[in-house]
Amino acid sequence: MPMLATCLACALAQASSTAPLDPNLAATDVRTLDRVVVEGTRLRGVSAFDTPASTATIDLRDGAEGSGADVSEVLRGVPGLLARNRQNLAQDTQLSIRGFGSRATFGVRGVRLYVDGIPASMPDGQGQLSHFSLAGGDRIDVIRGPFSALHGNSSGGVVEMYSEDGRAGDPWRVRATAGRNDSRTLAAQLLGEGAGGIGYNFALSRYDTDGWRDHSAARRDIANLKLHRDFGERRRLDVVANWLDVDAQDPLGLTAEQARENPRQAVGVAHQYNTRKTTRQQQLGATYEHGLGDAQTVRVRAWGGERDVVQFLPIPPAPQNNSALHAGGVIDLDNRYDGIDARWTWEGALAGAPFEVTVGGNLDRQRQHRRGFENFVGDALGVRGGLRRDERNTLENADGYAQAWWRFAPQWSLLAGVRHSEVQFESDDRYVTGANPDDSGRVRYRQTAPVAGLVFAPDDALRFYVSAGRGFETPTFNELSYRADGGAGLAFGLQPAISDNLEAGVKWRGAPGWSLEAALFRADTDNELAVARNAGGRSSFRNVGQARRQGAEAAFTMPMGESLDLQLAWTWLDATFRSDYLICQGAGCTVPSTVVPAGTRIPGVAEQQLYARLDWRQGPWSAAIEGEALGDVTVNDLGSEAASGYGLLHLSGGRDWQTANGTLRGFARLDNVFDRRHIGSVIVNEGNGRFYEPGISRQLTVGLQWNWDRMR
């Protein structure tokens, strides 16, 4: 056992790249690489640098010099990732990775989300970022591509958000910002260690805005509590609880002409029907990790919560009155979900070389009560009326997985894994009338998804890798909810999208502050899930055959003297359909007859994306200049309309004042310095031609943050 422990210590030191691979290298050549292990791999001895996938870590500990109201503010510099603030809190941030998730009309699809290890994606794959507290954040880890067998039901990758661990002596913080349109944030973080060695991080925040566009006022309250206790001998317990309360008006999209005429307007039906959404969520989770001897670790994680949504849509009374199958203009969703994940990890040696393996499984369950109501009572519009839909939906998911890492030679390592998923959707229709038949039913999906990656390390500062993996993406309940043919009941004919991914890349770490990562990738998808129609806030989906997403990414950082740091990120993405399919064109069309030819661009995806940031810090002063550019984005299947590309410039700065009891920081940020009109996000295949959600004009945000050092 002592010999095994010694070998294990050597292997971990080698895997984390804190020691040269070549024993003949001088000690002065040793470089410090990543400060964290990217948890998306869930392998303890493998750093992000040694992972055969494109990864990124965003440090949140210093706080962004902006409003802190939207996570898109801190995700701009990740290549391959597009996070778009829709200026519409009713629909949440629009997030896609390598084009996966671009079809989502609200929330996040195709990307697996976690907050403090607890899934922020529902068991059906529908996720949201709204309940993550930036006020209490520590970091965000991103893996691009499905290159972790330890996550399921996603194709684009993984985004994991983490709150800080409270330690003895940590400061408490209060932060306030104010900006245009009467936008305000107020946040507080209590961070530290209490009695019995229990670390705590309690963060509260409120965001209020009158909205940049008409009819887009919103309020969002978040509370997040993270507790942890280290028991020694690799034993640790984490408990996480969070609460979310959102009330938001929905301004809907605009046509191209409306966006040119007045980008701040809301369409008339948004006012007429008072389109809006309320969201309430409560969630509780716990993780216990227990070391068994020197080489084994068992980890058990359990969670549960509820998320309730009420949304008012601008659907006129006439189609609701004229169709016995119409589900109404008010959506009322009650979601209850829970799950458990258990895994065992062993770290040792295989054929005399460092080896680590993780085996586990998880069970997820989602119970949804979906009701639809008329959005009128008599002549009154935008109010809850009679019941038009009532069903109980259940999803059960069971996965088993294994993943292993092996440094089989001094300069070579292999990461390989497999995950088998079984997902069952079931619907119990409780709204059955003479004109509305029983639409109950069920469907089961199953898939085995392998992943493998090979890393070559010629020296301690350079890595080359190739990897391959399969993504498995089932339809969500929201995508099953409305059939493309307009019929009642769930769209059980939808099939999961299966993506085969290939990637080759290079990672380099030079002197402190210098880094370069670049990758080429291709993802071929069968049964691509696409928007069939999106009208009045209601979307239907279908499978359209084959699609391909291929491209290149690069990220580069370098210091420019003692006070300046440069960050660059670039993405080229070619996303196209590879098979012909038919769509409906024109009002009243019920039989698809218009051909979308192979080679047509996938809507919602930009071909080019560029980001640059120059940071300056001198004593208590800091400043930054930030630029972002995005290519044009098609908005419908035929590519007949597109949102033009744009380039924006942002400025920020701040100053720290040291006091006897802590640090006071004042800061300001000026977004869109040249006040350029642009389309911030798009609604793919919007049935009324209202594809466009304009981006914000020039906006100044100012703020103060007080870090109270309680130990002084």
C-alpha positions in Angstrom: 0.0 0.0 0.0 2.8 2.6 0.7 4.3 1.8 -2.7 0.8 2.3 -4.4 0.4 5.6 -2.5 3.8 6.7 -3.7 3.1 5.8 -7.3 -0.3 7.5 -7.1 1.2 10.7 -5.7 3.7 10.7 -8.6 1.0 10.1 -11.1 -1.2 12.9 -9.9 1.8 15.3 -9.9 2.5 14.3 -13.4 -1.1 14.6 -14.6 -1.6 18.0 -13.1 1.5 19.2 -15.0 3.2 20.8 -12.0 6.3 18.6 -12.7 8.1 18.2 -16.0 7.3 15.2 -18.0 11.0 14.7 -18.8 12.9 14.0 -15.5 16.0 15.6 -17.2 14.3 19.0 -17.4 15.6 21.6 -14.9 13.4 22.6 -12.0 13.3 26.2 -13.4 11.4 24.9 -16.4 8.4 24.0 -14.2 5.2 26.1 -15.0 2.0 26.4 -13.0 -0.9 25.6 -15.3 -4.6 25.6 -14.5 -5.7 26.6 -11.0 -8.6 24.1 -11.1 -9.5 20.8 -12.6 -12.4 21.2 -15.0 -15.1 19.2 -13.2 -16.9 18.2 -16.4 -14.4 15.3 -16.8 -15.0 14.4 -13.2 -11.6 12.7 -13.1 -9.7 13.9 -10.1 -6.1 13.6 -11.4 -6.8 15.2 -14.9 -6.3 18.9 -15.3 -8.1 21.0 -17.9 -4.8 21.2 -19.7 -4.6 17.4 -20.0 -8.2 16.9 -21.1 -8.7 16.0 -24.8 -11.4 18.5 -25.3 -11.8 22.3 -25.6 -12.3 23.8 -22.2 -12.5 27.2 -20.6 -12.7 28.6 -17.0 -14.1 32.0 -16.2 -13.1 33.4 -12.8 -16.0 35.2 -11.1 -14.3 36.0 -7.8 -13.5 39.6 -8.6 -17.0 40.4 -10.0 -17.8 41.8 -13.4 -17.7 45.5 -13.9 -21.3 45.5 -15.2 -24.8 45.1 -13.9 -24.2 41.4 -12.9 -27.8 40.8 -14.1 -27.1 38.4 -16.9 -24.6 35.6 -17.2 -23.9 36.6 -20.8 -21.8 39.4 -19.4 -19.1 37.0 -18.3 -19.3 34.4 -21.1 -18.3 36.7 -24.0 -14.7 35.5 -24.2 -15.3 31.8 -24.7 -14.7 30.7 -28.3 -17.5 28.5 -29.8 -19.9 29.7 -27.2 -22.6 32.3 -28.0 -24.5 33.8 -25.0 -27.0 36.5 -26.1 -28.8 38.8 -23.7 -32.3 39.0 -25.3 -33.3 42.1 -23.3 -36.3 40.0 -22.4 -36.2 38.3 -19.0 -39.3 36.3 -19.8 -37.2 34.2 -22.2 -33.8 33.9 -20.3 -30.4 34.1 -21.9 -30.0 32.5 -25.3 -27.0 30.1 -25.1 -25.5 27.9 -27.8 -22.2 26.0 -28.2 -20.9 25.2 -31.7 -24.4 25.9 -33.0 -26.2 23.4 -30.7 -29.0 25.1 -28.8 -29.5 27.9 -31.4 -33.1 26.8 -32.1 -34.2 27.3 -28.5 -36.9 29.9 -28.2 -36.4 30.2 -24.5 -34.1 28.6 -22.0 -31.2 26.4 -23.1 -31.2 23.3 -25.3 -28.5 21.0 -26.4 -26.1 22.0 -23.6 -25.9 20.4 -20.2 -26.1 22.9 -17.3 -25.0 22.4 -13.7 -25.0 24.8 -10.7 -22.8 23.6 -7.8 -23.0 20.1 -9.2 -26.8 20.0 -9.2 -28.4 19.8 -12.7 -29.7 23.1 -14.0 -31.1 21.2 -17.0 -34.3 19.4 -16.4 -34.2 15.6 -16.9 -35.7 16.1 -20.4 -32.8 18.4 -21.3 -34.4 21.8 -21.0 -32.3 24.1 -18.9 -32.0 27.7 -17.7 -29.3 30.0 -16.4 -31.6 32.4 -14.5 -31.2 30.9 -11.0 -27.4 31.1 -10.9 -26.2 33.8 -8.5 -23.3 35.8 -10.0 -23.2 37.5 -6.6 -22.0 34.3 -4.9 -20.1 32.9 -7.9 -16.6 31.4 -7.9 -16.1 30.2 -11.5 -17.8 28.8 -14.6 -16.3 25.8 -16.4 -17.1 25.1 -20.0 -16.5 22.0 -22.1 -17.3 22.3 -25.8 -18.5 19.1 -27.4 -19.9 15.9 -25.9 -16.5 14.7 -24.6 -17.5 13.5 -21.2 -19.3 10.2 -20.7 -20.3 11.3 -17.3 -23.0 13.7 -18.6 -26.0 12.7 -20.7 -28.6 14.0 -23.1 -26.6 16.9 -24.7 -24.7 17.5 -27.9 -23.1 20.9 -27.6 -21.2 20.5 -24.3 -21.3 21.2 -20.6 -21.5 24.5 -18.6 -20.9 24.2 -14.9 -21.3 27.1 -12.6 -19.8 27.1 -9.1 -20.4 29.2 -5.9 -17.4 30.0 -3.7 -16.5 27.9 -0.7 -16.7 29.9 2.5 -13.5 29.9 4.5 -12.5 31.5 7.8 -11.7 35.2 7.3 -13.5 35.6 4.0 -15.0 39.1 3.6 -18.7 39.9 3.3 -19.8 41.8 0.3 -22.5 44.3 -0.7 -22.9 45.4 -4.3 -25.2 47.9 -6.0 -25.5 49.0 -9.6 -27.7 51.5 -11.5 -28.1 52.0 -15.2 -30.4 53.2 -18.0 -34.1 52.4 -18.1 -34.2 52.5 -14.3 -32.2 49.2 -14.2 -30.9 48.4 -10.7 -29.2 45.5 -9.0 -28.7 45.0 -5.3 -26.7 42.0 -4.0 -25.2 40.8 -0.8 -22.9 37.8 -0.1 -22.2 36.4 3.4 -19.1 34.2 3.1 -17.1 32.5 5.8 -16.8 29.6 8.2 -19.0 29.1 11.2 -19.2 26.9 14.2 -18.0 23.3 13.7 -15.9 24.2 10.6 -19.0 24.6 8.4 -18.2 26.8 5.4 -21.1 29.0 4.2 -21.9 31.2 1.2 -25.2 32.9 1.3 -26.0 35.2 -1.6 -29.1 37.4 -2.2 -29.7 39.5 -5.3 -32.5 41.6 -6.8 -32.6 42.9 -10.3 -35.3 45.5 -11.3 -35.7 47.1 -14.7 -38.3 49.1 -16.7 -36.8 47.4 -19.7 -34.9 48.8 -22.7 -37.8 47.9 -25.0 -41.4 48.8 -24.4 -43.3 46.2 -22.4 -40.2 44.5 -21.1 -40.2 45.5 -17.4 -38.9 42.7 -15.1 -38.0 41.8 -11.6 -35.8 38.8 -10.6 -35.0 37.7 -7.0 -32.4 35.0 -6.4 -31.3 33.5 -3.1 -28.5 30.8 -3.0 -27.1 29.0 0.0 -24.1 26.7 -0.1 -22.8 24.9 2.9 -19.8 22.6 3.1 -18.1 20.6 5.8 -14.7 18.9 5.5 -14.4 15.9 7.8 -10.8 15.0 6.8 -9.5 11.9 5.1 -11.1 13.0 1.8 -14.6 13.1 3.3 -16.8 16.1 2.5 -20.4 17.1 2.5 -21.9 19.9 0.4 -25.5 21.2 0.7 -27.0 23.6 -1.8 -30.3 25.4 -1.7 -31.6 28.1 -4.1 -34.7 30.0 -4.8 -35.8 32.0 -7.8 -38.7 34.4 -8.4 -39.2 36.1 -11.7 -42.0 38.4 -13.0 -41.3 39.7 -16.6 -43.2 41.2 -19.4 -42.6 39.8 -22.9 -42.2 42.4 -25.7 -42.1 39.6 -28.4 -40.0 39.8 -31.5 -40.1 42.4 -34.3 -40.2 42.2 -38.1 -37.2 43.6 -39.9 -39.2 46.8 -40.8 -40.3 47.3 -37.2 -36.7 46.8 -35.9 -35.4 49.4 -38.4 -38.3 51.9 -37.6 -38.0 51.7 -33.8 -36.0 48.9 -32.2 -37.4 49.8 -28.7 -41.0 49.2 -29.5 -43.1 46.2 -28.7 -45.7 44.9 -31.1 -49.3 45.8 -30.5 -50.4 42.4 -29.4 -47.9 42.4 -26.6 -49.8 45.3 -25.1 -53.2 44.0 -26.1 -52.7 40.6 -24.4 -50.3 41.8 -21.8 -47.8 39.0 -22.7 -45.8 38.0 -19.7 -44.3 35.2 -17.7 -43.8 34.3 -14.1 -41.4 31.7 -12.9 -40.9 30.3 -9.4 -38.3 27.7 -8.5 -37.1 26.1 -5.3 -34.3 23.5 -5.3 -32.3 21.5 -2.7 -29.3 19.3 -3.3 -26.6 17.5 -1.4 -23.3 15.8 -2.3 -21.3 13.5 -0.1 -17.8 12.3 -1.0 -16.0 9.6 1.0 -12.5 8.3 0.5 -11.9 4.6 0.9 -8.2 4.1 1.7 -5.7 5.8 -0.5 -7.1 4.9 -3.9 -10.9 4.7 -3.9 -13.6 7.4 -3.6 -17.3 7.1 -3.5 -19.5 10.1 -4.2 -23.3 10.3 -3.9 -25.4 13.3 -5.0 -29.1 13.8 -4.7 -31.4 16.7 -5.5 -35.0 17.7 -5.9 -37.0 20.8 -6.7 -40.0 22.4 -8.3 -40.3 25.0 -11.1 -43.6 26.6 -11.9 -44.2 28.7 -15.0 -47.2 30.7 -16.1 -47.0 32.4 -19.5 -49.6 34.5 -21.4 -49.4 34.3 -25.2 -50.9 36.7 -27.8 -53.2 34.1 -29.5 -56.4 35.7 -30.7 -59.7 34.2 -29.4 -61.0 33.2 -32.9 -58.6 30.2 -33.4 -59.3 29.1 -29.9 -63.0 29.2 -30.4 -62.9 27.6 -33.8 -60.8 24.6 -32.9 -61.8 21.9 -30.4 -58.1 20.9 -30.4 -56.7 24.3 -29.5 -54.8 24.3 -26.2 -55.5 27.9 -25.3 -53.4 31.1 -24.9 -52.2 30.7 -21.3 -49.6 28.0 -20.4 -49.5 26.8 -16.8 -46.7 24.4 -16.0 -45.9 22.8 -12.7 -42.7 20.8 -12.8 -41.4 18.5 -10.0 -38.1 16.9 -10.5 -35.6 14.8 -8.5 -32.6 12.6 -9.1 -29.7 10.7 -7.6 -26.2 10.1 -9.0 -23.7 7.6 -7.4 -20.2 6.9 -8.6 -17.0 5.1 -7.6 -13.5 6.2 -8.5 -10.3 4.2 -8.3 -6.9 5.8 -8.8 -3.9 3.5 -9.2 -1.8 2.0 -11.9 -2.4 -0.2 -15.0 0.6 -2.0 -16.5 2.8 0.2 -14.3 1.3 3.5 -15.6 -1.0 5.9 -13.8 -4.6 4.9 -14.3 -8.0 6.3 -13.0 -11.5 4.9 -13.6 -15.0 6.1 -12.6 -18.1 3.9 -12.8 -21.5 5.1 -11.8 -25.2 5.6 -12.6 -28.0 8.1 -12.2 -31.8 8.1 -12.0 -33.8 11.2 -12.9 -37.5 11.8 -12.7 -39.6 14.7 -13.9 -43.4 15.1 -13.2 -45.1 17.9 -15.1 -48.7 19.1 -14.8 -49.4 21.0 -18.1 -52.6 23.0 -18.4 -53.7 25.4 -21.1 -56.3 28.1 -20.6 -58.0 30.6 -22.8 -56.4 34.0 -22.6 -59.7 35.9 -22.6 -62.9 36.2 -20.6 -65.7 37.7 -22.7 -64.1 40.8 -24.3 -61.3 41.0 -21.8 -57.9 39.9 -23.2 -54.8 38.8 -21.4 -56.6 37.2 -18.6 -57.0 33.5 -17.6 -60.2 32.0 -19.0 -61.6 28.5 -19.5 -59.6 25.3 -19.4 -58.5 23.9 -22.8 -55.8 21.4 -21.9 -55.0 19.3 -18.8 -52.4 16.5 -18.8 -50.0 14.9 -16.5 -46.6 14.1 -18.0 -43.8 12.0 -16.6 -40.2 11.5 -17.6 -38.0 8.8 -16.2 -34.3 8.6 -17.1 -31.8 5.9 -16.1 -28.2 6.1 -17.1 -25.1 4.0 -16.5 -21.6 5.2 -17.3 -17.9 4.5 -17.1 -14.9 6.7 -17.9 -11.2 6.0 -17.5 -7.9 7.9 -17.9 -4.6 6.2 -18.5 -1.1 7.7 -19.0 0.1 4.6 -20.8 3.5 6.3 -21.8 5.4 9.2 -20.4 4.1 11.5 -23.1 0.8 9.9 -24.0 -2.5 9.6 -22.2 -5.9 8.2 -23.2 -9.4 9.2 -22.0 -12.2 6.9 -22.9 -15.7 6.3 -21.7 -19.2 5.1 -22.5 -22.7 6.1 -21.3 -26.0 4.2 -21.8 -29.2 6.2 -21.5 -32.8 5.2 -21.4 -35.4 7.9 -21.3 -39.2 7.3 -21.2 -41.8 10.0 -21.7 -45.4 9.4 -20.7 -48.5 11.6 -21.0 -51.9 11.1 -19.2 -54.5 13.3 -21.0 -57.1 14.5 -18.5 -58.9 16.9 -20.9 -61.1 14.5 -22.9 -64.3 15.8 -24.6 -66.5 14.7 -27.4 -64.5 16.8 -29.8 -61.1 16.3 -28.1 -60.1 12.6 -27.9 -57.8 11.0 -25.4 -54.2 11.9 -26.4 -52.4 9.8 -23.8 -49.3 8.0 -24.8 -45.7 7.1 -24.2 -42.4 6.8 -26.0 -39.1 5.4 -25.0 -35.6 6.4 -26.2 -32.4 4.6 -25.6 -28.8 5.3 -26.8 -25.3 4.2 -26.0 -22.8 7.0 -26.4 -19.0 6.4 -26.5 -16.3 9.0 -26.1 -12.5 8.7 -26.5 -9.6 11.1 -26.6 -5.8 10.8 -27.0 -3.3 13.4 -25.7 0.4 13.8 -26.8 2.6 15.9 -24.4 6.0 16.6 -26.0 6.9 18.8 -23.0 5.3 20.3 -19.9 4.0 23.3 -21.8 2.4 21.8 -24.9 -0.4 19.3 -25.6 -1.8 17.9 -28.9 -5.0 15.9 -28.8 -7.7 14.2 -30.9 -11.0 13.0 -29.7 -14.3 11.5 -30.8 -17.6 11.4 -29.1 -21.4 10.9 -29.6 -24.0 13.3 -28.4 -27.6 12.1 -27.6 -30.3 14.7 -27.5 -33.9 13.8 -26.8 -36.8 16.2 -27.4 -37.8 18.1 -24.3 -41.4 18.2 -23.0 -41.7 21.7 -24.5 -40.6 20.4 -27.9 -43.0 17.4 -27.6 -45.9 19.6 -26.4 -47.2 20.8 -29.8 -47.4 18.8 -33.0 -46.2 20.3 -36.2 -49.5 19.2 -37.9 -51.5 21.2 -35.5 -53.1 18.2 -33.9 -53.7 17.7 -30.2 -51.5 15.7 -27.8 -47.8 15.3 -27.6 -45.5 15.0 -30.6 -44.5 11.4 -29.8 -43.3 11.0 -33.4 -40.2 13.1 -32.7 -36.9 11.1 -32.6 -33.8 12.0 -30.6 -30.9 13.7 -32.5 -27.7 11.7 -32.6 -24.4 13.6 -33.2 -21.0 12.1 -34.0 -18.2 14.5 -33.1 -14.6 14.7 -34.1 -12.0 17.2 -32.7 -8.3 17.9 -33.0 -6.6 20.6 -31.0 -3.5 22.1 -29.4 -3.0 23.7 -26.0 0.1 25.7 -25.0 1.1 27.4 -21.8 4.2 29.6 -21.9 5.5 32.1 -19.3 2.9 33.2 -16.7 -0.1 34.7 -18.4 0.7 33.3 -21.8 -1.6 30.7 -23.3 -3.0 29.5 -26.6 -5.7 26.9 -27.4 -7.0 26.1 -30.9 -9.2 23.3 -32.2 -10.8 22.0 -35.4 -14.1 20.2 -35.0 -16.9 18.5 -36.9 -20.3 17.2 -35.7 -22.6 15.2 -38.0 -26.2 14.9 -36.8 -28.9 12.4 -37.7 -32.5 13.3 -37.1 -31.7 17.0 -36.5 -34.4 18.6 -34.4 -35.5 21.9 -35.9 -38.3 24.4 -35.4 -41.3 23.6 -37.5 -43.2 26.8 -36.6 -43.0 29.5 -33.9 -46.0 31.7 -33.6 -47.4 33.7 -30.6 -44.7 32.3 -28.3 -45.7 28.7 -29.1 -43.3 26.4 -30.9 -43.6 23.1 -32.7 -40.6 20.9 -33.8 -39.8 18.2 -36.2 -36.9 16.0 -37.4 -35.4 17.3 -40.6 -32.7 14.7 -41.5 -29.0 15.3 -41.4 -27.0 18.3 -40.4 -23.3 19.2 -40.1 -21.5 21.7 -37.8 -17.8 22.1 -38.5 -15.4 24.9 -37.8 -12.4 26.2 -35.9 -11.8 27.9 -32.6 -8.9 29.7 -31.1 -8.2 31.5 -27.8 -5.1 33.5 -26.9 -4.0 35.4 -23.8 -0.7 37.3 -23.2 0.6 39.9 -20.8 1.8 43.2 -22.4 4.1 44.5 -19.8 3.4 44.6 -16.1 0.0 46.5 -16.3 -1.6 45.2 -19.5 -3.2 41.9 -20.5 -4.6 40.9 -23.8 -7.3 38.3 -24.5 -8.5 37.1 -27.9 -11.1 34.6 -29.0 -12.2 33.6 -32.5 -14.8 31.2 -33.9 -15.5 30.1 -37.4 -18.6 27.8 -37.7 -20.1 26.3 -40.8 -23.5 24.9 -39.9 -25.7 23.5 -42.7 -28.4 21.0 -43.4 -27.0 18.0 -45.3 -30.3 16.6 -46.6 -33.3 18.2 -48.4 -36.6 18.6 -46.4 -40.0 20.1 -47.0 -41.6 23.1 -45.1 -44.9 24.9 -45.3 -44.9 28.4 -46.9 -47.7 30.9 -46.8 -50.7 31.5 -44.7 -53.0 28.5 -44.2 -50.4 26.0 -45.4 -51.0 22.6 -43.8 -49.0 20.3 -46.2 -45.3 21.0 -46.5 -44.3 21.4 -50.1 -41.5 23.9 -50.3 -38.0 22.3 -50.5 -35.2 23.4 -48.2 -32.2 22.2 -50.2 -29.2 20.5 -48.7 -26.4 23.0 -48.0 -28.7 25.6 -46.5 -27.4 27.3 -43.4 -28.9 26.3 -40.0 -30.8 29.3 -38.8 -29.7 31.1 -35.6 -26.0 30.3 -36.1 -23.3 32.9 -37.0 -20.4 31.9 -39.2 -17.9 34.3 -37.6 -17.4 35.4 -34.0 -14.6 37.5 -32.6 -13.8 38.8 -29.2 -10.9 41.0 -27.9 -10.2 42.5 -24.5 -7.3 44.6 -23.2 -7.1 45.0 -19.4 -5.0 47.6 -17.6 -4.3 47.7 -13.9 -2.1 50.2 -12.0 -2.3 50.4 -8.3 -5.9 50.9 -7.2 -7.0 51.8 -10.8 -8.2 49.4 -13.5 -9.7 49.8 -17.0 -10.6 47.7 -20.0 -11.5 48.1 -23.6 -13.6 45.2 -25.0 -14.7 44.5 -28.6 -17.0 41.9 -30.0 -18.1 41.1 -33.5 -20.6 38.7 -34.9 -21.4 37.6 -38.5 -24.8 37.6 -40.0 -27.4 35.1 -38.8 -30.2 33.6 -40.9 -33.6 33.4 -39.2 -35.6 30.9 -41.1 -35.1 27.5 -42.8 -34.9 28.9 -46.4 -32.4 31.6 -45.3 -34.5 34.2 -47.0 -34.0 36.7 -44.2 -31.0 37.3 -41.9 -29.9 39.6 -39.1 -26.9 41.6 -40.2 -23.6 41.1 -38.5 -22.2 43.8 -36.2 -19.2 45.0 -34.2 -19.5 46.6 -30.8 -17.1 48.4 -28.5 -17.4 48.5 -24.7 -15.4 50.4 -22.0 -15.1 49.8 -18.3 -13.1 51.0 -15.4 -12.9 51.2 -11.6 -10.9 52.2 -8.5 -10.3 50.6 -5.1 -10.1 52.4 -1.8 -8.6 50.6 1.1 -10.1 51.4 4.5 -9.6 50.2 8.0 -12.4 47.7 7.6 -12.1 46.5 4.0 -12.2 47.7 0.4 -14.6 49.9 -1.4 -14.7 49.6 -5.2 -16.4 52.0 -7.5 -16.8 51.0 -11.2 -18.5 51.9 -14.4 -19.2 50.3 -17.7 -20.2 51.8 -21.0 -21.7 49.3 -23.4 -22.1 49.9 -27.1 -19.9 53.0 -27.1 -20.8 54.0 -30.6 -24.5 53.4 -30.1 -24.7 51.0 -33.0 -28.0 49.5 -33.9 -27.9 45.7 -34.0 -30.0 42.6 -33.6 -29.1 41.0 -30.2 -30.8 37.7 -30.8 -33.3 36.0 -33.1 -36.4 33.8 -32.9 -36.0 31.0 -35.4 -38.9 30.4 -37.8 -41.2 32.9 -36.0 -44.5 32.3 -37.8 -45.5 36.0 -38.1 -42.1 37.1 -39.4 -41.2 38.7 -36.0 -37.7 37.1 -36.0 -35.7 39.9 -34.5 -34.9 41.0 -30.9 -32.9 44.2 -31.0 -29.8 44.6 -28.9 -29.3 47.4 -26.5 -28.2 50.9 -27.5 -25.5 52.8 -25.7 -25.8 52.2 -21.9 -23.9 53.4 -18.9 -23.9 51.3 -15.7 -22.3 52.5 -12.5 -21.8 50.6 -9.3 -20.2 50.2 -5.9 -19.0 47.1 -4.1 -18.0 47.0 -0.4 -15.9 44.1 0.8 -16.0 44.1 4.6 -13.0 42.5 6.3 -14.6 41.3 9.5 -11.3 40.0 10.9 -9.7 43.5 11.2 
